[in-house]
């Protein structure tokens, strides 16, 4: 029965661990292939270091400023006599200043194409590849250095014609946040920045809040932008990478809640015209399609009068929308010329049918095809046309009050849209009552082959609603619709699809009258966020499309996600949708994977408390995995968090809460980020418990293996019987580590004391192994001695009726008690090892940052782990020498056994999104345990 229960436990946690692994696999590998082209330099890139003032280099010894150049441009600007438009590139977390080369090279080629009528000078800052996404202590320093660099850059242009008064900034990753933080600097002049473009920048919140400095920096920047939203004039473009970017999920890059839509634009790279590709966190800086769109926008932003980027906010937003939202396959015009002359030798051809196709090849003259609208207005609601010529010329017009032809028309090409394989145009007839004709212009082909299609249709007949399957259908059921008409365009509203935890697989099957391949374009349009996804396919075929969101639908938004189909009239289509359980797991990890350490430590804390309680109840400490299975239950934690969240909805409770200066509940923070969905805390708790379970087995195995290695090097004879809890050697070690933590890096002290603690546990298990072997040997010797004595007595006294046996050795019983106590010690210590390893892991970013900058300074300032090390070092040091016997007899044991439950609740309530708080919670029960040992 016991083995059956153990098998069930192993199976249960094995399934949970498998689900976690599948979710992680989906995040890291379950995305589309890389469709970005690499941007190459045509000449050798050069990075010219700008000499900074001595005071600045002394204040920021690790930072540098560079000017990018290639070939003759680089040689001509060696003397820094610059005459272009300054653009400053800010690298992000562990980013290099050399990442500017893609933008700089493309901008240089573009300037050469227009004979350097305009050109850009690209500067880049070397932040020493600092890990600012994990350690926030240097973000303020970076911001101040950028401010100084902007002033130095502008000084380089003094005395030049059309000298700039501001710079454009391109920030990658955390560089974009640093750029936004410039506005928070006291006495900073906002007019020094004319445009901000951020690439894969987590604007709304840090990916993982690992220290208070990072959290405070975010709070300062975002609060400033919220409170001064109406006063901030800076135009901002935020580009996210899509699902390929597993480092920064795209939802964090949206500025919707931080800045008005009239000043900020947020878009995923999959929705950017002529890009239509997801980028990972690094490729977003070199993706050729995306950099081309950025540079085109830069050149369109130039003001002809000032030779610099325009100061007109409306023009800036118009240019950004033109290149990043809807591109009509026409060059940008600030005031579009909507009236066009339709004169010339072109032939006019009237078209009266409702569906029309023209295949052009070697046409020697241009033609106008005129579609009269009067006969179709009563029958149809829309006209749709598409053109396979992907040039940038006008191709569709409207005539007003014309009989058959017109000399002037309205250029409707501005309403068209470029797709991967076609240009499309759709017009609602009711919106243009004065139009008498729609005219399609077909130029002379000169050997080129292309196709133009047009059709009138009723939108209701081309709209088919697709309900999604239930979340818990696990892909076993599906919903299906069939499109039996022969249209060129369909719109499929995806009903009840608006939450981040939803994920579906949509399969589109096509059957065609002929076997000749036809081009199809499918687009998932999300109306509440610019995160459209585009894909192409060949018909007849079957195409699978993943449906999942970066941003949840706002509560006050009634729009519906729509699947647009640009199809072939010769084919029939069938759409099947089913829930993707694998991708749901991926969404859970993508949006909440950063909270797993808190839930893991909460489960271990419950185990830890259970072990302390077992000392009170039965006098022994139970095994880690058995106690984890018994004590780590979500109903011990989640209900309290839910009750607190519910009560905080009442003002009286909120006032009491605030009077105790308690921080905001993390569950409420998740609500503000539209990330809290049903049962997520339960799922995360189960996932965290499974990781804690297998992590405990792994750590125990590692300790046993290391102890075996230790036994081969040094064979101890017995458990050390030094009764002192705090020895002279331990006191010296604690003082040394406290000095190290206080004068260099707190995380280093925490790591060293943890290694010392693990070493003590390895020695303890080695002693247990030795004593068990000695115990077996003693018992065997006692048994043999007893048998030999009995035999001798029988030989000498064969007629003696009373046989006496040799009694057992008097030291066997105390040895077994010592082994039992040592094993109890080991079980308790292995739980502490599993708990503190997560504290060590959470402190590692600051240690890595310190090691990386050790050549510049010995002391990490500010140090997020300095105060933490002050508690952890003596606590772990003393616990390493503690004995279970003294703990059992302590009056503090009952109090120490109750605290882990309270701390486990606090870890989930306040540390799931603010991970830097978790170690401070963990140190409390450890400190009480340590005091119980004294």
C-alpha positions in Angstrom: 0.0 0.0 0.0 2.9 2.3 0.9 4.6 1.6 -2.4 1.4 2.2 -4.3 1.0 5.6 -2.6 4.6 6.5 -3.4 4.1 5.4 -7.0 1.1 7.7 -7.2 3.1 10.6 -5.7 5.9 10.1 -8.2 3.5 9.9 -11.1 1.6 13.0 -10.0 4.6 15.2 -9.7 6.1 13.6 -12.8 3.0 14.7 -14.8 3.2 18.2 -13.4 6.9 18.5 -14.2 6.2 17.3 -17.7 3.6 20.0 -18.1 6.1 22.6 -16.9 8.6 21.3 -19.4 6.1 21.4 -22.2 5.2 25.0 -21.4 8.9 26.0 -21.3 9.4 24.2 -24.6 6.6 26.1 -26.2 8.0 29.4 -25.1 11.5 28.7 -26.2 10.9 26.6 -29.3 7.2 26.7 -30.3 7.3 29.8 -32.6 7.6 30.5 -36.3 10.8 30.1 -38.1 13.0 33.2 -38.5 11.8 35.1 -41.6 14.1 38.1 -41.1 16.9 38.7 -43.5 20.3 39.6 -42.2 21.4 43.2 -42.8 24.9 43.4 -44.1 27.5 46.2 -44.3 28.7 47.1 -47.8 31.9 48.5 -46.4 33.9 47.8 -43.2 32.2 49.3 -40.2 34.2 51.7 -38.1 33.4 53.0 -34.6 35.1 56.3 -33.8 35.4 57.0 -30.1 34.3 60.4 -29.0 36.6 62.1 -26.5 34.7 63.0 -23.4 35.5 65.5 -20.8 37.9 64.2 -18.1 35.4 64.8 -15.4 32.8 62.7 -17.2 35.2 59.8 -17.8 36.3 59.9 -14.2 32.6 59.8 -13.1 31.6 57.1 -15.6 34.8 55.1 -16.3 33.0 52.1 -17.9 31.0 54.1 -20.4 32.0 55.5 -23.8 30.4 57.3 -26.8 31.1 56.3 -30.4 30.2 57.6 -33.9 29.4 54.9 -36.5 30.8 55.1 -40.0 31.8 53.2 -43.1 34.2 53.8 -46.0 34.6 57.3 -47.2 32.0 58.6 -44.8 34.0 57.4 -41.8 37.2 59.0 -43.2 35.5 62.3 -43.9 34.2 62.6 -40.4 37.5 61.7 -38.5 37.7 65.4 -37.6 34.0 65.3 -36.3 32.9 68.1 -38.6 29.4 66.7 -38.8 26.5 68.1 -40.9 23.8 65.4 -40.7 21.0 64.6 -38.4 22.1 63.0 -35.1 20.6 59.7 -34.0 21.7 58.1 -30.7 21.5 54.4 -30.2 21.2 53.0 -26.7 22.0 49.3 -26.3 20.0 47.3 -23.7 20.7 44.5 -21.3 24.1 43.0 -22.0 23.9 44.9 -25.3 26.8 46.1 -27.4 27.3 49.6 -28.9 28.2 47.8 -32.1 24.5 46.9 -32.6 24.0 50.3 -34.2 25.7 49.1 -37.4 22.5 47.7 -39.1 20.6 51.0 -38.8 23.7 53.1 -39.5 24.6 51.1 -42.6 21.1 51.1 -44.1 20.8 54.9 -43.4 24.1 55.5 -45.2 23.0 53.5 -48.3 19.7 55.4 -48.3 21.6 58.8 -48.1 23.9 57.7 -51.0 20.8 57.0 -53.1 19.7 60.6 -52.8 23.2 62.0 -53.2 23.5 63.0 -49.6 20.7 65.5 -49.8 20.0 64.4 -46.3 21.9 62.0 -44.1 22.0 60.8 -40.5 24.9 60.6 -38.1 24.5 57.5 -35.9 26.1 57.6 -32.4 26.1 54.7 -30.0 26.9 54.4 -26.3 29.0 51.6 -24.8 27.4 50.7 -21.5 29.9 47.9 -20.9 27.2 45.3 -21.6 25.8 45.7 -18.2 23.0 43.4 -17.0 20.5 46.2 -16.3 17.5 44.0 -16.8 18.6 41.9 -13.8 20.3 44.6 -11.7 18.7 48.0 -11.5 21.4 49.8 -9.5 23.1 51.3 -12.6 20.0 52.5 -14.5 20.1 56.0 -13.0 23.8 56.2 -13.8 23.2 55.2 -17.4 20.4 57.8 -17.7 22.6 60.6 -16.4 25.4 59.6 -18.8 23.0 59.6 -21.8 22.0 63.2 -20.8 25.6 64.3 -20.9 26.2 62.5 -24.2 23.2 64.3 -25.8 24.7 67.7 -24.8 28.1 66.6 -26.2 26.6 65.4 -29.5 24.8 68.7 -30.1 28.0 70.6 -29.4 29.6 68.8 -32.3 27.3 70.6 -34.7 27.7 74.1 -33.3 28.5 76.6 -36.1 27.2 74.3 -38.8 24.4 75.3 -41.2 21.1 73.8 -40.0 22.6 72.8 -36.7 20.3 70.4 -34.9 18.8 71.3 -31.6 17.7 67.8 -30.7 18.5 64.2 -31.3 16.5 61.1 -32.2 17.0 58.1 -29.9 16.7 54.4 -30.8 16.7 52.3 -27.7 17.0 48.5 -27.7 15.6 46.6 -24.8 16.4 48.4 -21.5 18.0 51.2 -23.6 14.4 52.3 -24.5 13.5 52.6 -20.8 16.7 54.6 -20.1 15.6 57.0 -22.9 12.2 57.4 -21.3 13.8 58.0 -17.9 15.6 61.1 -19.3 12.4 63.1 -18.8 12.5 62.4 -15.1 15.9 64.1 -14.7 15.7 67.4 -12.9 16.2 70.4 -15.2 16.2 68.1 -18.3 15.0 69.9 -21.4 12.4 67.6 -23.2 13.1 69.4 -26.5 16.5 67.8 -26.6 14.7 64.6 -27.9 12.6 64.9 -31.0 11.8 61.2 -31.5 12.1 58.0 -29.5 12.0 54.5 -31.1 12.3 51.6 -28.8 12.9 48.0 -29.9 11.8 45.1 -27.6 11.7 47.4 -24.5 9.8 46.2 -21.5 8.0 49.5 -20.7 5.2 48.6 -18.4 7.1 46.4 -15.9 10.4 44.5 -15.5 10.6 41.0 -16.9 11.7 39.8 -13.4 11.8 42.2 -10.5 15.0 41.0 -8.9 16.0 44.0 -6.9 14.2 47.0 -5.4 16.3 49.5 -7.4 14.9 48.1 -10.7 11.4 48.2 -9.3 11.8 51.8 -8.0 13.3 52.9 -11.3 10.3 51.5 -13.2 7.9 53.1 -10.7 9.6 56.5 -11.1 9.6 56.5 -14.9 6.1 55.2 -15.4 4.5 57.4 -12.7 6.1 60.4 -14.3 4.8 59.5 -17.7 1.3 58.8 -16.3 1.1 62.0 -14.3 2.5 64.2 -17.1 0.9 62.4 -20.0 -0.7 65.6 -21.3 2.5 67.7 -21.0 4.9 65.2 -22.6 5.3 66.1 -26.3 7.7 63.4 -27.2 6.6 61.1 -30.0 7.4 57.5 -29.2 7.3 54.3 -31.3 7.6 51.0 -29.4 8.2 47.9 -31.5 7.9 44.4 -30.0 9.3 41.2 -31.4 6.4 38.8 -31.1 6.5 35.3 -29.9 10.1 34.7 -31.1 11.2 37.1 -28.4 11.0 34.9 -25.3 13.1 37.3 -23.2 10.7 40.2 -23.3 7.1 39.3 -24.0 5.4 41.7 -26.4 2.7 42.8 -23.9 5.4 44.6 -21.8 6.3 46.8 -24.8 2.9 48.4 -25.2 2.7 52.0 -24.1 -1.1 52.1 -24.4 -1.6 52.8 -20.6 1.4 55.1 -20.3 1.0 57.5 -23.1 -1.9 58.8 -25.3 -2.3 57.2 -28.7 -1.8 60.7 -30.3 1.8 60.6 -29.0 2.8 57.0 -28.8 2.4 54.0 -31.1 3.0 50.4 -30.0 3.2 47.6 -32.6 4.4 44.0 -32.9 6.9 43.3 -35.7 4.5 40.8 -37.2 2.0 43.6 -37.9 4.6 46.0 -39.5 4.1 46.3 -43.3 6.8 44.8 -45.4 8.2 43.1 -42.3 5.5 40.7 -41.3 7.9 38.6 -39.2 8.5 37.9 -35.6 12.0 38.8 -34.2 13.9 37.4 -31.3 15.4 39.8 -28.7 18.6 40.2 -30.6 17.5 40.0 -34.2 15.2 42.9 -33.8 18.3 45.2 -34.1 19.5 43.6 -37.3 16.3 42.4 -39.0 16.6 43.9 -42.5 12.9 44.3 -43.2 12.3 46.1 -39.8 15.4 48.4 -40.1 14.4 49.4 -43.6 11.0 50.4 -42.3 12.6 52.4 -39.6 15.1 54.2 -41.9 12.3 55.0 -44.4 10.3 56.6 -41.6 13.4 58.6 -40.5 13.9 60.1 -44.0 10.2 60.9 -44.3 10.3 62.7 -41.0 12.9 65.2 -42.3 11.7 68.8 -42.6 12.8 70.4 -45.9 13.2 73.8 -44.3 15.3 72.9 -41.2 17.0 69.8 -42.8 16.3 68.1 -39.4 13.5 65.9 -38.1 10.2 67.7 -38.1 8.8 69.2 -34.9 5.2 68.7 -36.0 3.6 66.0 -33.9 0.9 65.2 -36.4 3.4 64.6 -39.2 5.4 62.4 -36.9 2.4 60.2 -36.1 1.3 60.2 -39.8 4.7 59.0 -40.9 4.8 56.3 -38.2 1.3 55.0 -39.1 2.2 55.1 -42.8 5.3 52.8 -42.3 4.3 50.7 -39.3 0.6 50.3 -39.3 -1.0 50.5 -42.8 1.2 51.0 -45.8 -0.8 51.9 -49.0 2.2 51.1 -51.3 2.7 54.8 -52.0 5.4 57.2 -50.8 4.5 59.3 -47.8 2.9 62.7 -48.5 2.2 65.0 -45.6 -0.8 66.4 -47.5 -1.8 63.6 -49.9 -2.8 64.7 -53.4 -6.2 63.1 -53.6 -7.1 64.6 -57.0 -5.5 62.9 -60.0 -5.6 63.6 -63.7 -6.9 60.7 -65.7 -6.1 62.1 -69.1 -3.8 60.7 -71.8 -3.8 58.1 -74.4 -5.0 55.3 -72.1 -7.9 53.3 -73.2 -11.1 53.3 -71.2 -13.0 50.0 -70.8 -16.4 49.9 -69.0 -16.9 46.9 -66.7 -20.5 46.2 -65.7 -20.2 42.7 -64.2 -20.0 42.1 -60.4 -16.9 40.0 -60.6 -14.0 40.7 -63.0 -10.5 39.4 -63.6 -7.9 40.8 -65.9 -4.6 39.0 -66.6 -2.1 41.3 -68.2 1.0 40.2 -70.2 2.9 42.3 -72.7 0.2 45.0 -72.8 1.6 47.8 -75.0 -0.7 50.5 -73.7 -2.2 51.5 -70.4 -6.0 51.1 -69.7 -8.6 52.4 -67.4 -11.3 49.9 -66.3 -14.4 51.8 -65.1 -16.9 50.1 -62.7 -20.2 52.0 -62.6 -21.6 52.0 -59.0 -25.2 53.0 -59.5 -26.3 49.5 -60.6 -24.6 47.8 -57.7 -25.4 50.0 -54.7 -28.8 48.4 -54.0 -27.4 44.8 -54.3 -24.0 45.0 -52.8 -22.4 46.8 -49.8 -18.7 46.7 -50.8 -16.3 46.6 -53.7 -13.0 44.8 -53.3 -10.1 44.9 -55.7 -6.6 43.5 -55.6 -3.5 43.9 -57.8 -0.4 41.7 -58.0 1.8 44.6 -59.1 3.7 45.5 -55.9 4.9 48.9 -57.1 4.4 52.3 -55.4 2.2 54.0 -58.0 -1.5 54.9 -57.8 -3.7 52.3 -59.3 -7.3 52.9 -58.2 -9.5 56.1 -58.5 -13.0 57.3 -58.1 -15.0 59.4 -60.5 -17.7 61.8 -59.2 -20.9 62.3 -61.2 -19.5 60.8 -64.4 -21.3 59.0 -67.1 -18.6 56.7 -68.5 -15.2 58.3 -67.9 -13.7 61.3 -66.1 -10.7 63.6 -66.7 -10.1 64.0 -63.0 -10.7 61.5 -60.2 -10.2 60.9 -56.5 -7.0 58.9 -55.8 -8.3 56.0 -53.8 -4.9 54.3 -53.7 -4.4 55.9 -50.3 -7.0 53.6 -49.0 -5.4 50.5 -50.4 -3.1 48.2 -48.3 0.0 46.3 -49.2 0.0 42.6 -48.3 2.8 40.1 -48.9 1.7 39.0 -52.4 -0.8 41.7 -53.4 -2.2 45.2 -53.0 -5.8 45.2 -51.8 -8.5 47.8 -51.8 -11.9 47.7 -50.2 -14.6 50.4 -50.3 -17.9 50.6 -48.4 -20.2 52.0 -51.1 -22.4 53.7 -48.5 -19.5 55.8 -47.3 -19.0 57.4 -50.7 -22.5 58.3 -52.1 -21.1 60.8 -54.6 -18.8 58.4 -56.4 -20.3 57.3 -59.7 -17.4 55.0 -60.8 -14.4 53.2 -59.4 -11.6 53.1 -61.9 -8.8 50.6 -62.0 -5.6 51.7 -63.8 -3.6 49.0 -65.5 -0.2 50.3 -66.9 1.6 48.9 -69.9 3.2 45.7 -68.7 6.4 45.6 -70.8 6.7 41.9 -70.5 5.6 41.7 -66.9 2.7 39.4 -66.0 0.2 40.4 -63.3 -3.4 39.9 -62.4 -6.1 42.4 -61.3 -9.3 41.1 -59.6 -12.4 43.1 -58.6 -15.7 42.0 -57.1 -18.8 43.5 -55.6 -20.2 41.7 -52.6 -22.6 41.9 -49.6 -20.5 41.9 -46.5 -23.0 39.9 -44.5 -22.7 37.0 -47.0 -18.9 37.0 -46.6 -18.9 37.1 -42.8 -18.9 33.7 -41.1 -18.7 33.7 -37.3 -16.3 31.1 -35.7 -16.9 30.2 -32.1 -13.9 28.9 -30.2 -13.7 25.7 -28.3 -13.7 25.6 -24.5 -10.4 26.1 -22.6 -10.7 22.6 -21.0 -11.5 20.7 -24.1 -7.8 19.9 -24.4 -8.0 19.7 -28.2 -10.3 16.7 -28.1 -13.2 18.7 -29.6 -13.2 21.2 -32.5 -15.5 23.7 -34.2 -15.7 23.9 -38.0 -17.1 26.2 -40.6 -17.2 25.9 -44.4 -17.0 28.7 -47.0 -18.8 27.5 -50.0 -19.0 30.7 -52.1 -16.4 31.6 -54.7 -15.4 35.0 -53.2 -12.0 36.7 -53.1 -12.3 37.9 -49.5 -13.9 36.6 -46.3 -14.0 38.0 -42.8 -14.3 35.4 -40.0 -14.9 36.9 -36.5 -13.4 34.7 -33.9 -15.9 34.8 -31.1 -15.0 34.8 -27.4 -11.3 35.1 -28.1 -9.8 37.9 -26.0 -7.8 36.4 -23.1 -4.1 35.8 -22.8 -4.6 32.2 -21.4 -6.5 31.2 -24.6 -4.6 29.4 -27.3 -5.9 27.6 -30.4 -4.8 25.8 -33.5 -6.7 26.9 -36.6 -6.5 24.7 -39.7 -7.5 26.1 -43.1 -8.1 23.5 -45.8 -8.6 24.5 -49.4 -10.0 22.5 -52.3 -9.7 24.0 -55.8 -11.2 23.3 -59.2 -7.8 23.1 -60.8 -4.4 21.9 -59.5 -2.7 25.1 -60.4 -1.3 26.8 -57.2 -3.1 30.0 -56.1 -1.8 32.6 -53.6 -3.7 33.0 -50.3 -3.1 35.5 -47.6 -4.5 35.0 -44.1 -4.4 37.7 -41.4 -5.4 37.6 -37.8 -6.5 41.1 -36.9 -6.6 42.1 -33.2 -8.5 45.4 -33.1 -7.5 46.4 -29.5 -3.7 46.1 -30.2 -1.4 46.3 -33.2 -0.4 42.7 -33.0 -1.7 41.4 -36.3 -0.3 38.2 -37.7 0.1 37.5 -41.4 0.8 34.3 -43.2 0.7 33.2 -46.9 -0.1 29.8 -48.4 -0.6 28.1 -51.7 -3.9 26.6 -52.6 -4.9 23.7 -52.7 -3.3 22.9 -49.4 -3.8 22.8 -45.6 -2.4 25.6 -43.4 -2.1 25.6 -39.6 -2.2 28.9 -37.8 -1.6 29.5 -34.0 -4.1 31.8 -32.4 -2.9 33.4 -29.1 -2.6 37.0 -27.8 0.1 39.3 -26.5 -2.4 41.7 -24.9 -5.7 40.8 -23.4 -8.9 42.5 -24.5 -9.6 45.5 -22.3 -12.8 45.2 -20.2 -14.5 48.2 -21.9 -13.6 47.1 -25.4 -16.4 45.3 -27.4 -14.4 44.6 -30.5 -13.9 41.1 -31.8 -10.7 39.5 -33.2 -11.2 38.9 -36.9 -9.5 36.4 -39.2 -9.3 37.9 -42.7 -8.9 35.6 -45.7 -7.7 36.9 -49.1 -8.5 33.9 -51.2 -8.9 32.5 -54.7 -12.4 32.4 -56.3 -11.6 28.9 -57.7 -11.3 27.3 -54.3 -13.6 26.3 -51.4 -12.3 26.6 -47.8 -12.9 24.8 -44.6 -11.8 26.2 -41.2 -11.4 24.0 -38.1 -10.4 25.4 -34.7 -9.4 23.5 -31.6 -7.9 24.3 -28.2 -4.1 23.8 -28.0 -3.3 22.6 -24.5 0.5 22.8 -25.2 0.2 26.5 -26.2 -1.9 27.2 -23.1 0.9 25.8 -21.0 3.2 28.0 -23.0 1.1 31.1 -22.3 1.1 30.3 -18.5 4.9 30.1 -18.5 5.2 33.1 -20.8 3.1 35.4 -18.7 3.7 33.9 -15.2 6.9 31.9 -15.4 8.8 34.6 -13.6 6.6 34.0 -10.5 7.5 30.3 -10.2 10.4 30.9 -7.8 8.0 32.4 -5.3 5.7 29.4 -5.6 8.6 27.0 -5.3 9.8 28.6 -2.2 6.3 28.8 -0.7 6.0 25.0 -1.2 9.4 24.4 0.5 8.5 26.7 3.3 5.4 24.6 4.0 7.6 21.5 4.0 10.0 23.2 6.4 7.2 24.2 8.8 5.9 20.6 8.6 9.2 19.2 9.6 9.5 21.5 12.6 5.9 20.5 13.6 6.9 16.8 13.3 9.7 17.4 15.9 7.0 18.6 18.3 4.4 15.9 17.5 6.5 12.7 17.0 10.0 13.8 18.0 11.5 13.0 14.6 12.0 14.9 11.4 10.3 13.3 8.4 11.9 13.0 4.9 11.8 16.1 2.6 9.8 14.5 -0.2 7.3 12.8 2.1 6.7 16.0 4.0 6.4 18.1 0.8 3.7 15.7 -0.4 1.9 16.0 2.9 2.2 19.7 3.7 2.6 21.6 0.3 -1.1 22.1 -0.4 -2.5 25.1 -2.3 -5.5 25.4 0.1 -3.0 26.5 2.9 -2.0 29.6 0.9 -4.3 30.6 -1.9 -7.5 31.1 0.1 -5.8 33.7 2.3 -4.5 35.6 -0.7 -8.0 35.5 -2.3 -9.6 36.8 0.9 -7.0 39.7 1.2 -7.7 40.6 -2.5 -11.4 40.6 -1.9 -11.2 42.7 1.3 -9.0 45.2 -0.4 -11.9 46.1 -2.6 -13.5 47.8 0.5 -12.3 51.2 1.4 -12.3 50.5 5.2 -10.0 47.6 4.8 -7.8 49.5 2.3 -7.4 52.3 4.9 -6.4 49.8 7.6 -4.0 48.1 5.1 -2.4 51.5 4.2 -2.1 52.5 7.9 0.3 49.5 8.4 2.3 50.7 5.3 1.8 47.3 3.7 2.7 47.1 0.0 0.2 46.5 -2.8 -0.9 42.9 -3.2 0.8 41.3 -6.2 -2.6 39.8 -7.4 -3.9 43.3 -7.6 -0.9 44.4 -9.6 -1.5 41.5 -12.0 -5.1 42.7 -12.5 -3.8 46.1 -13.5 -1.6 44.4 -16.1 -4.6 42.3 -17.3 -2.6 39.2 -16.5 -4.7 37.6 -13.7 -6.9 34.7 -15.0 -8.9 32.0 -13.3 -7.0 29.3 -11.4 -3.6 30.7 -12.4 -2.4 30.8 -8.8 -3.5 27.1 -8.3 -1.7 26.1 -11.5 1.5 27.9 -10.5 1.4 26.4 -7.0 1.2 22.9 -8.4 3.9 23.7 -10.9 6.1 25.1 -8.2 5.5 22.1 -5.9 6.5 19.7 -8.7 9.7 21.7 -9.3 10.4 21.7 -5.5 9.8 17.9 -5.4 12.2 17.0 -8.1 14.6 19.7 -7.1 14.7 18.1 -3.6 15.4 14.7 -5.1 18.2 16.1 -7.2 19.8 18.1 -4.4 19.7 15.1 -2.1 21.3 12.9 -4.8 24.0 15.5 -5.3 24.8 15.7 -1.6 25.0 11.9 -1.4 27.4 11.7 -4.4 29.6 14.5 -3.0 29.7 12.8 0.4 30.8 9.6 -1.3 33.6 11.6 -3.0 34.5 13.2 0.4 34.7 9.7 2.0 37.2 8.6 -0.6 39.4 11.7 0.4 38.8 11.8 4.1 37.2 9.0 6.2 35.8 10.5 9.4 35.5 8.1 12.4 32.5 9.6 14.2 30.1 12.5 14.4 32.0 15.6 15.8 31.1 15.8 19.4 32.1 19.5 20.0 29.2 20.7 22.0 29.7 24.4 21.2 27.3 25.8 18.7 29.4 28.8 17.9 33.1 27.9 17.7 36.0 30.3 17.3 36.5 29.2 13.8 32.9 29.8 12.9 32.9 33.2 14.6 36.0 34.2 12.5 34.3 32.9 9.3 31.1 34.9 10.0 33.0 38.1 10.7 35.1 37.6 7.6 32.0 37.1 5.4 30.2 40.0 6.9 33.1 42.2 6.1 33.2 40.8 2.6 29.5 41.4 2.1 29.7 44.9 3.5 32.8 46.1 1.6 32.4 44.3 -1.7 29.2 42.5 -2.7 26.5 41.1 -0.4 25.6 38.3 -2.9 29.2 37.0 -2.7 28.9 36.6 1.0 25.6 34.8 0.7 27.1 32.5 -1.9 30.1 31.7 0.3 28.1 31.0 3.4 25.8 28.8 1.4 28.7 26.8 0.0 30.0 26.5 3.6 26.6 25.2 4.7 26.4 22.7 1.9 30.0 21.5 2.8 28.8 21.0 6.4 25.9 18.9 5.2 28.2 16.8 3.0 30.4 16.1 5.9 27.3 15.3 8.0 26.1 12.7 5.6 29.6 11.3 5.2 29.7 10.8 9.0 26.2 9.1 8.9 27.4 6.7 6.3 30.5 5.9 8.3 28.6 5.4 11.5 26.1 3.1 9.8 28.9 1.0 8.5 30.5 0.9 12.0 27.1 0.0 13.5 26.7 -2.9 11.1 30.3 -4.1 11.9 29.8 -3.9 15.6 26.5 -5.8 15.4 28.2 -8.5 13.2 31.1 -8.8 15.6 28.8 -9.0 18.6 26.8 -11.8 16.8 29.9 -13.8 16.0 31.3 -13.4 19.5 28.0 -14.6 21.0 28.0 -17.7 18.7 31.6 -18.5 19.5 31.1 -18.2 23.2 28.0 -20.4 23.2 29.9 -23.0 21.2 32.8 -23.0 23.7 30.5 -23.3 26.7 28.6 -26.2 25.1 31.9 -28.0 24.6 33.2 -27.4 28.1 29.9 -27.9 29.9 27.9 -30.4 27.9 25.9 -31.5 30.9 25.2 -27.9 32.2 21.4 -27.3 32.0 21.6 -23.5 32.2 23.1 -22.0 29.0 24.3 -18.4 29.2 24.7 -16.2 26.3 27.0 -13.2 26.0 25.0 -10.0 26.4 25.2 -7.3 23.6 27.7 -4.5 23.7 26.6 -1.6 25.8 27.6 1.0 23.2 25.3 -0.2 20.4 22.2 1.5 21.6 23.8 5.0 22.0 25.3 4.6 18.5 21.8 3.9 17.0 20.4 7.0 18.8 23.3 9.1 17.4 22.6 7.8 13.9 18.9 8.6 14.3 19.6 12.2 15.5 22.1 12.6 12.7 19.6 11.5 10.1 17.0 13.9 11.5 19.6 16.6 11.3 20.3 15.7 7.7 16.6 15.7 6.7 16.2 19.2 8.2 19.3 20.5 6.6 18.5 19.2 3.2 15.3 21.2 3.3 17.2 24.3 4.2 19.6 23.6 1.3 16.7 23.4 -1.1 15.2 26.6 0.3 18.3 28.8 0.4 19.5 27.8 -3.1 16.7 29.9 -4.5 17.8 32.8 -2.4 21.3 32.4 -3.8 19.9 32.2 -7.4 17.9 35.4 -6.9 21.0 37.2 -5.7 23.2 36.0 -8.5 22.5 38.9 -11.0 24.1 41.4 -8.7 27.1 39.1 -8.2 27.6 38.7 -11.9 27.3 42.5 -12.4 29.9 43.0 -9.6 32.3 40.5 -11.1 31.9 42.1 -14.6 32.7 45.6 -13.3 35.4 44.5 -10.8 38.1 46.3 -12.7 36.4 49.6 -12.2 35.4 49.4 -8.5 35.7 46.8 -5.7 32.4 47.7 -3.9 29.1 47.3 -5.5 27.1 50.5 -5.0 24.2 50.3 -4.6 24.1 46.7 -3.4 20.7 45.1 -3.2 22.0 42.1 -1.1 24.2 44.0 1.4 21.6 44.1 4.2 20.3 40.6 3.4 23.8 39.2 3.8 23.9 40.7 7.3 21.1 38.3 8.3 21.9 35.3 6.2 25.6 34.9 7.0 25.3 34.4 10.8 22.0 32.5 10.4 23.3 29.9 8.0 26.6 29.7 9.7 25.1 28.8 13.1 22.5 26.5 11.6 25.3 24.5 10.0 26.4 23.6 13.5 23.0 23.2 15.0 21.7 19.9 16.4 18.2 18.5 16.3 18.3 17.6 20.0 18.8 21.2 21.1 16.0 22.3 18.8 13.5 19.8 20.2 14.1 21.1 23.7 13.8 24.7 22.8 10.9 26.9 24.0 11.0 28.7 20.6 10.2 25.6 18.6 6.5 26.1 18.6 6.8 29.7 17.4 9.5 28.7 14.8 7.2 25.9 13.5 4.2 28.3 13.0 6.1 31.0 11.1 6.9 29.1 7.8 3.1 28.9 7.0 2.7 32.7 7.5 5.8 33.3 5.4 4.6 31.0 2.7 1.5 33.0 2.4 3.5 36.3 2.4 5.8 35.0 -0.3 2.9 34.3 -2.7 1.0 37.5 -1.7 3.9 39.9 -2.0 6.7 38.2 -3.8 5.2 36.5 -6.9 5.9 39.6 -9.1 8.4 41.3 -6.7 10.9 38.5 -6.3 13.4 40.7 -4.5 11.1 40.6 -1.4 11.2 36.8 -1.1 14.6 36.4 0.5 13.6 38.8 3.3 10.6 36.6 4.0 12.7 33.4 4.0 15.2 34.7 6.5 12.6 35.1 9.2 11.9 31.3 9.8 15.5 30.5 9.4 16.4 33.1 12.0 13.9 31.7 14.5 15.2 28.2 13.8 18.7 29.4 14.5 17.6 31.0 17.8 15.9 27.7 18.7 19.3 26.0 18.5 20.9 28.3 21.0 
